[in-house]
Amino acid sequence: MRTLIGILSLVLCACTLGDDPDPSENSSATDDEVVVERVESEEATFRVVKTVGGLEHPWAVDWLPDGRMLITERPGDLILVDGDEKTSLGNVPEVWAKNQGGLLDVRVSPDYEQTGWIYVSYSKKEGDKGGTVLSRAKLEGTSLTNVQELYRQTPFLTPDYHFGSRIAFPDDETVLVTMGERGQRREQTVDIPTPTTSVGTTVRINRDGSVPEDNPFVGSDEGLDVVYSYGHRNQQGMTIHPQTGAVWQHEHGPHGGDELNLIQARNNYGWSEVSYGDTYTDQTPIGGTTGPGITDPVTYWDPSPALSGMDFYTGNQLSGWKNDLFMGALAHTKLIRVELDGQDVTHQEELLEGELGRIRDVSTGPDGGLYVLTDATDGGLYRLEPVE
C-alpha cells in the first residue's frame, strides 16, 4: 500500500494493562525532572520526565539486563548510566566524528546474559574516505574489551554524511545493520542502487560476523553476500515487529519523501531511480514515484519530518499504545505514533511537537515507559509515563 499520510481520525486500540513497575519506583537515573506535566493524547494520558541530561549529541540508547543504560554520543563517547552515575567507557573504537558521522547506534545482544556482547555502529575514516562500521565488544567494569570489527561498508567514500547505522536483531541469530547511501545517486555512481556494493543497503550477517548461507545473493554475481535489501537512501530507523518478526525501516528522503518500508530479502527499494522527493536546490524531481522491480514504501511523508529512531511500544504502562510504531522527527521536532493493520498504516498521531527538540532515538524501556533521546549539544533522555 502506498499512501501519503495525513493526520487521520479516531482509530481504537484496546489493550490490557499489565505488570510494569510503577514509574515512581524507577526514578533513580540522573536529573529526573518532570518537564511536561500532562499530555492528553488520543490513546494515552502521560507526562514527560527528563531522566538523563548533559548528553552531547546523543544518538542511541539501550539497556543491559540489570537495568543500566548505554547511551552513545556522536563525538565518540559511550556512556554507562548506573543510577545517578554517568561514566564514559574506555576502549571505545575510534570514530570519524565529523558532520553526521561519529559513534552512532548501540544495541545489547538478545543473548547478552550468555555471551556478554554489545554491538555498536559508527563512522570510520581511512585516508580521505570512510563509511559505516559494525563492531561488537564486551563490558568489563568501565571499559570495553574484546572489541571485534564485524563488517565495514564497501566501498568507503569521501562524503561525511548519510551513514544509516541502525542495528536490529531478528529472531534467527543474525544481526541487521543499515548502510546509508553516502550521498550517492544512480547517475553519479553506476553500482548504486545495485547490490554489488553495500552502499544504500541493509546488511545481514551472523552475530559473529560470518555470512548466513541463506542471504539472497550468496553464490551469485548479482550482489554482495552480505546484502539483504538495497536501493535505500539514509535509513536511521529500524525495528522488528514484536508479533510478526517483520523488519520495518524508515529512511530520509531528499527534499521531501521520507519513507516507511517493510524490508524483505532481495528487494530493491528504489533509490535513486524512484523517490518521492526532489533536489534541495531547484526542486527538480529525482526519479519517478514507482518503477518495475521496485518495492514501494508502505507510506511516505512530504514535507520530510527527518525521521530518526523507531520502536514498537511493547510495554504495558501506556496500554493504549501497545504494539504501535513510534518514530522520532529531527526537523519537525516531534514524536509520531503510527497504527498498523498488517502491512497498512491506518492512523497517525503527532505528539510533543516543539516540546523537547530534535528526537533522535525512540525505545521501550524495561520499566514499560517509552523513552526518547534528543539530539543537541545538551541533549537528554526523556521518559513518557502514565498519569491519571
C-alpha positions as CSV (number, residue, x, y, z in Angstrom):
1,M,0.0,0.0,0.0
2,R,1.3,3.4,-0.9
3,T,-0.4,6.4,0.7
4,L,0.6,9.9,1.6
5,I,-0.2,10.1,5.3
6,G,-2.3,12.9,6.6
7,I,-3.5,13.2,10.2
8,L,-6.4,10.7,10.3
9,S,-9.1,10.4,12.9
10,L,-10.2,8.1,15.7
11,V,-8.9,4.6,15.5
12,L,-9.4,2.5,18.6
13,C,-6.7,0.4,20.2
14,A,-7.8,-1.7,23.2
15,C,-5.1,-3.5,25.2
16,T,-4.8,-4.7,28.8
17,L,-2.7,-3.0,31.5
18,G,0.0,-5.4,32.7
19,D,2.5,-5.6,35.4
20,D,5.2,-3.0,34.5
21,P,6.7,-1.4,37.6
22,D,5.1,1.8,38.9
23,P,7.1,4.7,37.2
24,S,7.5,6.3,40.6
25,E,9.7,3.4,41.6
26,N,12.0,3.9,38.6
27,S,13.3,7.4,39.2
28,S,16.9,6.9,40.2
29,A,18.5,8.0,36.9
30,T,20.4,11.3,36.6
31,D,18.4,14.6,36.5
32,D,14.9,13.2,37.0
33,E,12.6,16.2,36.3
34,V,9.1,16.5,35.1
35,V,9.3,18.7,32.0
36,V,5.8,18.3,30.6
37,E,3.2,17.8,33.4
38,R,0.3,16.3,31.3
39,V,-0.5,15.4,27.8
40,E,-3.9,14.0,26.9
41,S,-3.3,12.2,23.6
42,E,-5.8,10.1,21.7
43,E,-4.9,6.8,23.4
44,A,-2.9,7.7,26.5
45,T,-2.6,10.4,29.1
46,F,1.1,10.9,30.0
47,R,3.8,13.2,31.4
48,V,7.3,13.6,30.3
49,V,10.2,13.1,32.7
50,K,13.8,14.0,32.0
51,T,15.9,11.1,33.3
52,V,19.4,11.8,31.9
53,G,20.7,15.2,30.9
54,G,24.0,16.7,29.9
55,L,24.5,14.5,26.8
56,E,26.5,15.7,23.8
57,H,24.6,14.9,20.6
58,P,23.3,11.5,21.9
59,W,22.4,9.1,19.1
60,A,21.1,5.8,20.7
61,V,20.1,4.2,23.9
62,D,19.8,0.6,25.1
63,W,19.6,-1.3,28.4
64,L,21.7,-4.0,30.0
65,P,19.7,-6.8,31.6
66,D,20.4,-5.4,35.1
67,G,18.8,-2.1,34.2
68,R,21.9,0.0,33.5
69,M,21.8,2.1,30.3
70,L,24.2,2.6,27.4
71,I,23.9,5.8,25.5
72,T,26.1,6.8,22.5
73,E,27.3,10.3,22.0
74,R,28.1,11.2,18.4
75,P,31.5,12.8,19.2
76,G,32.7,9.3,20.3
77,D,31.8,8.6,23.9
78,L,29.8,5.6,25.1
79,I,28.1,6.5,28.3
80,L,27.2,3.9,31.0
81,V,24.3,5.2,33.2
82,D,24.1,3.4,36.6
83,G,21.5,5.0,38.8
84,D,22.7,8.6,39.3
85,E,26.2,8.0,37.9
86,K,27.3,8.6,34.3
87,T,30.6,7.0,33.2
88,S,32.3,7.5,29.8
89,L,33.6,4.0,29.0
90,G,37.1,3.3,27.9
91,N,38.4,1.5,24.9
92,V,35.6,2.6,22.6
93,P,36.5,2.3,18.9
94,E,37.9,5.5,17.3
95,V,35.3,7.1,15.2
96,W,35.1,9.7,12.4
97,A,33.3,12.4,14.3
98,K,32.5,14.9,11.6
99,N,29.2,16.3,10.3
100,Q,26.7,13.4,10.6
101,G,29.4,10.9,11.5
102,G,30.6,9.6,14.8
103,L,29.5,7.0,17.3
104,L,26.0,6.0,16.3
105,D,23.9,3.0,17.3
106,V,24.3,0.7,20.3
107,R,22.3,-2.5,20.9
108,V,22.7,-5.1,23.6
109,S,22.6,-8.6,22.1
110,P,19.4,-10.6,22.9
111,D,21.7,-13.3,24.3
112,Y,23.7,-10.9,26.4
113,E,23.3,-12.9,29.6
114,Q,25.0,-15.9,27.9
115,T,27.5,-14.1,25.7
116,G,28.1,-10.5,27.0
117,W,28.2,-9.0,23.6
118,I,27.3,-5.3,22.9
119,Y,27.1,-4.1,19.3
120,V,27.9,-0.6,18.1
121,S,27.9,1.1,14.8
122,Y,29.9,4.1,13.8
123,S,31.6,6.0,11.0
124,K,35.3,5.3,10.4
125,K,37.8,7.0,8.2
126,E,40.9,5.7,6.5
127,G,42.8,8.2,4.3
128,D,40.3,10.6,2.7
129,K,37.4,8.1,2.7
130,G,35.2,6.5,5.3
131,G,32.0,4.6,5.9
132,T,29.8,2.7,8.3
133,V,31.3,0.0,10.5
134,L,29.7,-2.6,12.8
135,S,31.7,-3.9,15.8
136,R,30.9,-5.8,19.0
137,A,32.6,-5.8,22.4
138,K,32.2,-6.9,26.0
139,L,31.9,-4.7,29.1
140,E,34.3,-5.2,31.9
141,G,34.0,-2.6,34.7
142,T,34.1,0.8,33.0
143,S,35.8,-0.3,29.8
144,L,35.1,-2.3,26.6
145,T,37.1,-5.4,26.0
146,N,37.3,-8.0,23.2
147,V,36.5,-5.3,20.6
148,Q,35.9,-7.0,17.2
149,E,35.1,-5.3,13.9
150,L,32.5,-7.4,12.2
151,Y,31.7,-5.5,9.0
152,R,32.6,-2.3,7.2
153,Q,30.7,-0.7,4.4
154,T,32.1,-1.4,0.9
155,P,33.4,0.8,-0.6
156,F,34.5,3.7,1.7
157,L,33.6,7.1,0.2
158,T,34.5,10.7,0.8
159,P,31.2,12.3,2.0
160,D,30.8,12.8,5.8
161,Y,27.1,12.2,5.9
162,H,24.3,9.7,5.3
163,F,25.7,6.7,7.3
164,G,22.4,5.0,8.1
165,S,23.7,2.9,11.0
166,R,20.7,1.3,12.9
167,I,21.1,-2.2,14.3
168,A,18.4,-4.8,14.8
169,F,18.3,-8.5,15.9
170,P,15.8,-10.8,14.1
171,D,14.8,-14.0,15.8
172,D,17.3,-16.1,13.8
173,E,20.7,-15.4,15.4
174,T,21.6,-12.8,12.8
175,V,22.1,-9.1,13.0
176,L,21.0,-6.4,10.6
177,V,22.6,-3.0,10.1
178,T,21.6,-0.2,7.8
179,M,24.2,1.3,5.5
180,G,23.4,4.8,4.2
181,E,23.7,5.8,0.6
182,R,26.5,8.2,1.5
183,G,25.1,11.0,-0.8
184,Q,25.3,8.8,-3.9
185,R,22.8,8.8,-6.7
186,R,22.4,6.4,-9.6
187,E,23.5,8.9,-12.2
188,Q,26.7,9.6,-10.2
189,T,27.7,6.0,-9.3
190,V,26.9,3.2,-11.7
191,D,26.8,0.5,-9.0
192,I,24.2,2.2,-6.9
193,P,21.5,1.1,-6.2
194,T,22.6,-2.3,-7.4
195,P,23.6,-4.6,-4.6
196,T,27.2,-5.1,-5.9
197,T,28.2,-2.6,-3.1
198,S,26.8,-2.2,0.4
199,V,26.2,1.5,-0.1
200,G,22.5,2.2,0.4
201,T,21.7,-1.3,1.7
202,T,20.6,-3.4,4.7
203,V,23.4,-5.8,5.6
204,R,22.7,-9.1,7.3
205,I,25.4,-11.1,9.0
206,N,25.6,-13.7,11.7
207,R,26.3,-12.3,15.1
208,D,29.9,-13.4,14.9
209,G,30.4,-11.6,11.6
210,S,30.1,-14.6,9.3
211,V,27.7,-14.6,6.3
212,P,24.4,-16.5,6.6
213,E,24.1,-19.2,3.9
214,D,20.6,-18.1,3.2
215,N,21.4,-14.5,2.3
216,P,19.7,-13.6,-1.0
217,F,22.9,-13.0,-3.0
218,V,25.1,-15.8,-1.6
219,G,26.8,-17.6,-4.5
220,S,25.5,-15.1,-7.0
221,D,27.4,-12.5,-9.1
222,E,24.4,-10.1,-8.8
223,G,25.3,-8.8,-5.4
224,L,27.4,-9.0,-2.3
225,D,26.9,-11.9,0.0
226,V,26.1,-9.7,3.0
227,V,23.4,-7.6,1.2
228,Y,19.9,-8.3,2.4
229,S,18.0,-5.4,0.7
230,Y,19.1,-2.4,-1.3
231,G,18.1,0.8,-3.0
232,H,17.9,2.7,0.3
233,R,18.8,6.3,1.0
234,N,19.7,7.1,4.6
235,Q,17.9,4.7,7.0
236,Q,18.1,6.0,10.5
237,G,15.3,3.8,11.9
238,M,14.9,0.0,12.1
239,T,13.0,-2.3,14.4
240,I,11.4,-5.7,14.5
241,H,7.7,-6.2,14.9
242,P,7.1,-7.9,18.3
243,Q,4.4,-10.2,17.0
244,T,5.2,-11.0,13.3
245,G,9.0,-10.6,13.4
246,A,8.8,-8.4,10.3
247,V,11.6,-5.9,9.7
248,W,10.5,-2.3,9.5
249,Q,12.6,0.7,8.5
250,H,12.3,4.3,7.7
251,E,14.6,6.4,5.6
252,H,15.3,10.0,4.9
253,G,14.1,11.3,1.5
254,P,15.9,14.2,-0.1
255,H,13.8,17.4,-0.2
256,G,10.6,15.5,0.8
257,G,9.7,11.9,0.6
258,D,10.7,10.2,3.9
259,E,9.7,6.6,3.6
260,L,8.4,3.8,5.8
261,N,9.4,0.4,4.4
262,L,8.7,-3.2,5.2
263,I,12.0,-4.9,4.5
264,Q,12.2,-8.2,2.6
265,A,15.1,-10.2,1.3
266,R,16.5,-9.2,-2.1
267,N,14.1,-6.4,-2.6
268,N,15.1,-3.1,-4.3
269,Y,13.6,0.0,-2.6
270,G,14.3,2.3,-5.5
271,W,16.9,5.0,-4.6
272,S,17.5,6.9,-6.7
273,E,15.5,5.7,-9.7
274,V,12.4,6.1,-7.5
275,S,11.9,8.9,-5.0
276,Y,9.0,10.9,-3.5
277,G,11.2,14.0,-3.0
278,D,13.2,16.4,-5.2
279,T,16.5,18.3,-5.1
280,Y,17.1,20.9,-2.4
281,T,18.5,23.5,-4.9
282,D,15.8,23.8,-7.5
283,Q,13.1,21.2,-6.6
284,T,13.8,19.1,-9.6
285,P,12.1,15.6,-9.2
286,I,14.5,12.8,-8.5
287,G,13.4,9.7,-10.4
288,G,9.8,8.6,-10.7
289,T,7.4,7.5,-8.0
290,T,7.4,3.8,-8.9
291,G,9.0,1.5,-11.3
292,P,9.4,-2.1,-12.4
293,G,11.1,-4.3,-9.9
294,I,10.9,-1.6,-7.2
295,T,9.2,-2.2,-3.8
296,D,7.0,0.8,-3.0
297,P,7.1,2.2,0.6
298,V,4.2,1.4,2.9
299,T,3.8,5.2,3.2
300,Y,5.8,8.4,2.8
301,W,5.8,11.9,4.1
302,D,6.2,15.2,2.2
303,P,7.4,17.5,3.6
304,S,10.0,15.4,5.4
305,P,9.9,15.2,9.2
306,A,13.5,14.0,9.1
307,L,12.8,10.7,10.8
308,S,15.3,9.1,13.2
309,G,14.9,6.2,15.6
310,M,11.9,3.9,15.8
311,D,10.4,1.2,18.0
312,F,7.2,-0.7,18.6
313,Y,5.9,0.1,22.0
314,T,5.9,-3.2,23.9
315,G,5.3,-2.0,27.5
316,N,2.1,-2.1,29.4
317,Q,2.2,1.2,31.3
318,L,0.7,3.0,28.3
319,S,-1.7,0.3,27.3
320,G,-3.5,2.2,24.6
321,W,-0.2,2.3,22.6
322,K,0.6,-1.4,22.8
323,N,2.4,-2.5,19.6
324,D,2.0,0.9,17.9
325,L,5.1,2.1,16.0
326,F,6.8,5.3,17.3
327,M,9.3,7.4,15.3
328,G,11.3,10.5,16.2
329,A,11.5,13.5,13.9
330,L,14.5,15.8,13.8
331,A,13.4,18.7,11.6
332,H,9.8,18.7,12.8
333,T,10.8,18.2,16.5
334,K,8.1,15.7,17.4
335,L,7.2,12.1,18.0
336,I,5.0,10.3,15.5
337,R,2.7,7.4,16.6
338,V,1.6,5.0,13.8
339,E,-1.1,2.4,13.9
340,L,-0.7,-0.6,11.6
341,D,-3.1,-3.2,10.3
342,G,-0.8,-5.9,8.9
343,Q,1.2,-4.0,6.3
344,D,-1.1,-1.0,6.1
345,V,-0.9,2.3,8.0
346,T,-4.4,3.0,9.4
347,H,-3.7,6.1,11.6
348,Q,-1.1,8.6,12.6
349,E,-0.8,10.9,15.6
350,E,1.7,13.6,16.2
351,L,2.9,14.1,19.8
352,L,5.1,16.7,21.7
353,E,5.7,18.9,18.7
354,G,8.2,21.6,19.6
355,E,8.3,20.4,23.3
356,L,11.7,18.5,23.5
357,G,13.6,19.4,20.4
358,R,15.2,17.1,17.8
359,I,14.2,13.5,18.6
360,R,17.0,11.1,17.6
361,D,16.0,7.8,19.1
362,V,12.9,6.1,20.5
363,S,12.8,3.0,22.6
364,T,10.7,1.0,25.0
365,G,12.4,0.8,28.4
366,P,12.5,-2.3,30.6
367,D,10.2,-0.4,33.1
368,G,7.5,-0.1,30.4
369,G,8.0,3.6,29.8
370,L,8.6,5.0,26.3
371,Y,11.9,6.8,26.0
372,V,13.0,9.5,23.6
373,L,16.5,10.8,23.1
374,T,17.1,14.4,21.9
375,D,20.0,15.4,19.6
376,A,21.6,18.6,20.9
377,T,24.8,19.8,22.5
378,D,23.0,19.5,25.8
379,G,20.8,16.5,24.8
380,G,18.7,14.4,27.1
381,L,16.8,11.1,27.6
382,Y,13.1,11.5,28.5
383,R,10.6,9.0,29.7
384,L,6.9,9.1,28.8
385,E,4.9,7.7,31.7
386,P,1.2,7.5,32.5
387,V,-0.7,9.9,34.7
388,E,-4.2,9.8,36.0
